[in-house]
Amino acid sequence: MGTFKRLGPVLGLMMLAGCATVKSQRLRADYDTVDRKQVKRLAVVTQPFPQGQQYVGDLWSLIARQWLNQNRDYLVKANTSLPERPTDATFKDQCVEGIEGVLWLEPQVKRVGDGAEVAVKAQLLRCRDGQEVWAAESAGSWDSTDKKYSERKEQYVKELGPDVEPYVVPSYKLLVATLDTLPNPELNEADKDEKIDLGE
């Protein structure tokens, strides 16, 4: 673990996220000098499906892709979800041309009353050697209804179908709390133009 900085939960983040708890996070000690300029173009994979439900896996990958493209300087080019636990911890299948890193989300989702309990193990792996750049674990529980997220919920229901409706708010809140701990990569001018073209 000598190559990682261990960081505890950030109090301000916890307050912002309400019931979310970022239990742990870590970042490579050499991030600023190495990966900050080299791991910018990502694919997101949610694997395995939570409770065997592909639509929830698709929801998580899409939320992560859109949030990172809108709130971080990553260029997220692809998102997918897969049913079984990964057999290749380096995700070579996702590391196609133009992809520099894979954000792996391993979710747990359980419907409880009018909401859901959600948890995630998240890991950013660089494609060139499969090494971990960043990782975090989070958990929380929320109601499925929140007026502040009604338009967002409608958007995901329209795109992915009505089955995702009870999962949108809890999944979104947990993923935002978790992904907010990701560092920002450094973009050059060509990267910035490419990001504009992503249009998300």
C-alpha positions as CSV (number, residue, x, y, z in Angstrom):
1,M,0.0,0.0,0.0
2,G,3.1,2.3,0.0
3,T,2.2,3.7,-3.4
4,F,-1.2,5.0,-2.2
5,K,-2.4,7.9,-0.2
6,R,-5.1,6.8,2.3
7,L,-7.8,9.4,2.7
8,G,-10.6,9.3,5.2
9,P,-14.1,10.4,4.6
10,V,-14.4,14.1,3.9
11,L,-16.7,15.8,6.4
12,G,-18.0,18.3,3.9
13,L,-18.7,15.6,1.4
14,M,-20.6,13.6,3.9
15,M,-22.7,16.6,4.9
16,L,-23.5,17.3,1.2
17,A,-24.4,13.7,0.5
18,G,-26.8,13.3,3.4
19,C,-27.1,9.6,4.1
20,A,-24.1,8.6,2.0
21,T,-21.0,7.4,3.7
22,V,-17.7,7.3,1.7
23,K,-16.1,4.6,3.9
24,S,-12.7,4.7,2.3
25,Q,-10.8,6.1,-0.7
26,R,-7.3,5.9,-2.0
27,L,-5.2,7.5,-4.7
28,R,-1.8,6.6,-6.1
29,A,0.9,8.7,-4.5
30,D,2.3,9.5,-7.9
31,Y,-1.0,10.6,-9.4
32,D,-0.1,14.2,-9.9
33,T,3.1,13.4,-11.8
34,V,1.9,10.4,-13.8
35,D,-1.8,9.6,-14.2
36,R,-3.1,13.2,-14.0
37,K,-1.9,13.7,-17.6
38,Q,-2.2,10.2,-18.9
39,V,-5.5,8.7,-17.8
40,K,-8.2,11.0,-19.2
41,R,-10.3,8.9,-21.7
42,L,-12.4,6.4,-19.8
43,A,-14.9,3.5,-20.2
44,V,-17.3,2.8,-17.4
45,V,-18.3,-0.8,-16.7
46,T,-20.8,-1.9,-14.0
47,Q,-20.1,-5.5,-13.2
48,P,-21.8,-7.7,-12.1
49,F,-25.4,-6.6,-12.5
50,P,-26.8,-5.8,-9.0
51,Q,-29.3,-8.7,-8.2
52,G,-29.0,-9.9,-11.8
53,Q,-30.9,-6.8,-13.1
54,Q,-29.3,-5.4,-16.2
55,Y,-31.3,-2.3,-16.2
56,V,-29.9,-1.3,-12.8
57,G,-26.4,-1.9,-14.1
58,D,-27.1,0.1,-17.2
59,L,-28.4,2.9,-15.0
60,W,-25.3,3.0,-12.9
61,S,-23.0,3.1,-15.9
62,L,-24.9,5.8,-17.6
63,I,-25.1,8.0,-14.5
64,A,-21.4,7.7,-14.0
65,R,-20.6,8.5,-17.6
66,Q,-22.8,11.6,-17.7
67,W,-21.8,12.9,-14.3
68,L,-18.1,12.6,-15.0
69,N,-18.4,14.2,-18.4
70,Q,-20.4,17.1,-16.8
71,N,-18.5,17.5,-13.5
72,R,-14.9,16.3,-14.1
73,D,-12.4,16.7,-16.8
74,Y,-12.5,13.1,-17.9
75,L,-13.6,12.2,-21.4
76,V,-15.8,9.2,-20.9
77,K,-16.3,7.5,-24.2
78,A,-18.2,4.3,-23.4
79,N,-20.4,2.8,-20.7
80,T,-21.6,-0.8,-20.3
81,S,-22.8,-3.3,-17.7
82,L,-22.0,-7.0,-17.6
83,P,-23.7,-9.9,-15.7
84,E,-20.8,-11.8,-14.1
85,R,-18.0,-10.9,-11.9
86,P,-15.0,-9.9,-14.0
87,T,-12.5,-12.7,-14.8
88,D,-9.9,-10.2,-16.0
89,A,-9.0,-7.7,-13.3
90,T,-7.3,-5.4,-15.9
91,F,-10.4,-5.1,-18.1
92,K,-8.5,-5.6,-21.3
93,D,-11.7,-6.1,-23.3
94,Q,-12.7,-2.5,-22.3
95,C,-9.3,-1.1,-23.1
96,V,-9.9,-0.6,-26.8
97,E,-8.1,2.0,-28.9
98,G,-8.6,5.5,-27.5
99,I,-9.4,4.3,-23.9
100,E,-6.8,5.1,-21.3
101,G,-8.6,3.9,-18.2
102,V,-11.6,1.8,-16.9
103,L,-13.9,2.9,-14.1
104,W,-15.2,-0.3,-12.6
105,L,-18.3,-0.1,-10.5
106,E,-19.3,-3.1,-8.3
107,P,-22.8,-2.2,-6.9
108,Q,-25.1,-3.7,-4.3
109,V,-28.7,-2.7,-4.4
110,K,-31.6,-3.7,-2.2
111,R,-35.2,-2.3,-2.3
112,V,-36.3,-1.3,1.2
113,G,-39.7,0.2,1.7
114,D,-40.1,3.3,-0.5
115,G,-36.5,3.5,-1.3
116,A,-33.3,1.5,-1.6
117,E,-30.1,0.6,0.2
118,V,-27.1,1.0,-2.2
119,A,-23.4,0.4,-1.9
120,V,-20.5,0.4,-4.3
121,K,-16.9,-0.5,-4.6
122,A,-15.4,1.7,-7.3
123,Q,-12.0,1.5,-8.9
124,L,-10.2,3.4,-11.7
125,L,-7.7,1.2,-13.5
126,R,-5.2,2.5,-16.1
127,C,-5.2,0.5,-19.4
128,R,-1.5,0.5,-20.1
129,D,-0.6,-1.9,-17.2
130,G,-3.9,-2.6,-15.3
131,Q,-2.7,-0.8,-12.2
132,E,-5.2,0.9,-9.8
133,V,-5.2,4.7,-9.9
134,W,-8.0,5.4,-7.5
135,A,-10.6,3.4,-5.5
136,A,-13.4,4.1,-3.1
137,E,-16.1,2.3,-1.2
138,S,-19.5,3.9,-0.2
139,A,-22.9,3.0,1.0
140,G,-26.2,4.8,1.8
141,S,-30.0,4.6,1.7
142,W,-32.6,7.0,0.4
143,D,-36.2,7.2,-0.6
144,S,-36.9,6.8,-4.3
145,T,-38.8,10.1,-4.4
146,D,-37.1,13.5,-4.2
147,K,-38.6,16.5,-5.8
148,K,-35.2,17.9,-6.6
149,Y,-34.5,14.9,-8.8
150,S,-37.8,14.5,-10.5
151,E,-36.6,15.7,-13.9
152,R,-33.5,13.6,-13.7
153,K,-35.6,10.6,-12.8
154,E,-37.9,11.2,-15.8
155,Q,-34.8,11.4,-18.1
156,Y,-33.5,8.0,-17.0
157,V,-36.9,6.3,-17.1
158,K,-37.4,7.6,-20.6
159,E,-34.0,6.3,-21.7
160,L,-33.9,3.0,-19.8
161,G,-37.5,2.1,-19.1
162,P,-39.9,2.2,-16.1
163,D,-38.1,-0.5,-14.1
164,V,-35.3,1.8,-13.2
165,E,-37.6,4.4,-11.5
166,P,-37.2,3.3,-7.9
167,Y,-33.4,3.1,-8.2
168,V,-32.6,6.4,-9.9
169,V,-32.5,8.7,-6.8
170,P,-30.6,6.4,-4.5
171,S,-28.2,5.3,-7.2
172,Y,-27.5,8.9,-8.3
173,K,-26.9,10.2,-4.8
174,L,-24.5,7.4,-4.0
175,L,-22.6,7.7,-7.2
176,V,-22.2,11.5,-6.9
177,A,-20.8,11.2,-3.4
178,T,-18.4,8.5,-4.5
179,L,-17.3,10.0,-7.8
180,D,-16.9,13.4,-6.2
181,T,-13.7,12.0,-4.6
182,L,-12.1,11.3,-8.0
183,P,-9.3,13.7,-8.8
184,N,-9.5,15.9,-11.9
185,P,-7.1,15.0,-14.8
186,E,-5.3,17.7,-16.6
187,L,-6.5,18.5,-20.2
188,N,-4.5,20.1,-22.9
189,E,-6.1,22.3,-25.6
190,A,-6.8,19.3,-27.9
191,D,-8.4,17.4,-25.0
192,K,-10.6,20.4,-24.2
193,D,-11.9,20.6,-27.8
194,E,-12.6,16.9,-27.7
195,K,-14.5,17.3,-24.5
196,I,-16.7,20.0,-26.0
197,D,-17.5,17.5,-28.8
198,L,-18.8,15.0,-26.3
199,G,-21.7,17.3,-25.7
200,E,-22.9,15.8,-22.4
